[in-house]
Amino acid sequence: MKNRPLAERLGFAVAGLCAGWRRERSFRTHIGAAGLVLVALIVLQPAPVWWAIIAIAVCLVMALELINGAVETMADLLHPGIHPEVKVLKDMLAGAVLVVSVGAVCVAAALAWESLPRVLMVLGIGR
């Protein structure tokens, strides 16, 4: 991929995103969750720094989901049969996605906590 035009390299990246969408149910699930997060951001209208923090968290989850799918596919190609080490590899990848996802949920919870007084006021429950 060295020395290829930028448009061609971007094309490869988009093809990878499309492959992730087609092949990985978890990727599609996380895309849906990201859509809900976007709606929450639009409704809550937090400070710009929150948009950046949420964007980083969402991108980390999505990127790790793509890495997970790519490495699992490679492992299946290299060792199509059941092998205990391939299971460990896949379990560790799933664990990595879980860790990043929990971190993203913590970021969302922090945003929700900070936004709670304003939400309650809009609903007529707060002071």
Steps between C-alpha positions, in 0.01 A plus 500: 500500500806724507515791259142460384285808445299623797168435325596137443606453863174656618317259268667207675395641837138542387506144362615383843214685669254346255643152564465558873137604449423192287685241706492613862172512688672664797627778274146567381375495860764753603411720201140499624615588851710783357188632328316504832794679660486762224131556570578538872772754422264701281233497772733570795714758314806454721815709486720438194754311710234234569442459126872437458522256792196307378633496142832356620324234708270401213788490250707282734217249532438494125869469413554219749191321366652514149836374630322221685319390184813520286718298739226240554462463122876459461511242779220301336682508166831389650350234724153396378459224758428542867818581689531602865743784423266646237226495764728687742580754228132559426413520869772758557379707206145487634635603840676799346178612332317456831755713689478785248120472490478524880723807484266655242200427723682669790554808284131501407403461866721796596334712231154391616588582862627845405192565285248373756424835670427668166285207383301509823451875465376461142257231617379731776629273775807700603526838669 
